């Protein structure tokens, strides 16, 4: 059974940084796409960043230049380095993986980790 375990969320002041991690285990397939989504209260879930196995990435316009997604294929782990955080980045962040090469991974999901940015 595939399991995604996220860590690294927390409370940070505006302008601060956080690094999220998501480790996948139990997959019998090669993980091609790994990504991060977020959902703020009262808003729809949105895609933040995606990285496919080749290393190609895609970002939401709202985080370009501030967030960096990376992955360690040997560890089946994806990271999200978040710098210059803003109050509008406050949300529950979810990681997701996909067996296919897609920029919208959605086969399996983590449980979510809260990120709160205080003003």
N, C-alpha and C positions, 0 to 999 in steps of 0.2 A: 504494500500500500504506500502510495506516494505521500510524503509528509514534507511540508515547508515550514521551517522555523525561523521567524524573524526576530531581530534584536536591534537595539541601538536607538530606539525612540526615547523621547523625554521632553523636558522643558528647557528652552533656551531663550535668551534675549534676542531682540532684533539685531541682525548683523552677525550673529553667532553661527556656529557650524555643528552639524551632526553627521554621523556616518551610520547608515542602516546596513544590516547584513541579512541575508536570507539563504539558509542552507537547505538544499533539497536532498531527500533520502528516499530509498525504496523504489526508485524508478527503474524499470526494465528496458527503457528506451533511451536513446541519446537525446539530451535536452538541447534543442536548437535555439529556442528563443526564451529569454528571461527578461522580466520587466517589473516596473513598479507603477502602481496606480495609487491614487489617493481619493478620499471622500471627506469633504468638509460637511459639517452639520447643515442640513437643509439643501444640500447640493448633490448633483449626480457624481458618480464615480468617474474620474478622469485619468487618462493615461499620462504618466509623468515622463517615463523614459523606458527605452527598450534596447536590448543588445542581443544580437544574434551570434551564432557560434563563431562566425568569421571575425567578429569584433566590430562589425558595423553597428552604429547606434542611431537612435532617433529620439528627439526630445520635444516636449511640449514647449511652445514659444515662451510661456511664462517662466520657464526655468532655464532656458538656454543661457549659457555663460555663468550660471551659478551652481548647477548640479552636474555631477559626473557619474555616469553608470559604468561599472566594470564587472568582470566576472573571472572566476577561477574555475576553469573547466575540470581540473583534476579534483577539486573539492565540491563541484556542483553548487557553487555559491555565487550569488550576485550581490553587489554592493551598490549603495547610492551615497555618494559624498555630497552633502548639501552645505553650501557656503552662502554667506550673505543672506541669511534667512530673513523672511519678512512675516509679519502677522498673517498675511493671506496664505502662507504656506501651512498654516495650522490645519491638520486633518489626521485622519487615520490612514496610514500608508500600508498598502498590501503588495506583496510580491506575487508574481504569477509566472508559470512556466508553460512551455508548449513543445510538443514533439516536432512540430513543423517550423519551417523558416517563415516566420510571420512577424510583423510589427505590431500585432495585437495578440499577445500570448494570453490564453485563457483556459488551458487544459486543467491546471491545478492552481489552487490559491492558498496563500498563507492566512493566518488568523488575524493579521493586522497589528500594527504597532502605532501608538499615539505619538504624534509630534505636535508640540504646542510652542508657538513663538510668541513671547510677550512683547508688548510695545513699550 
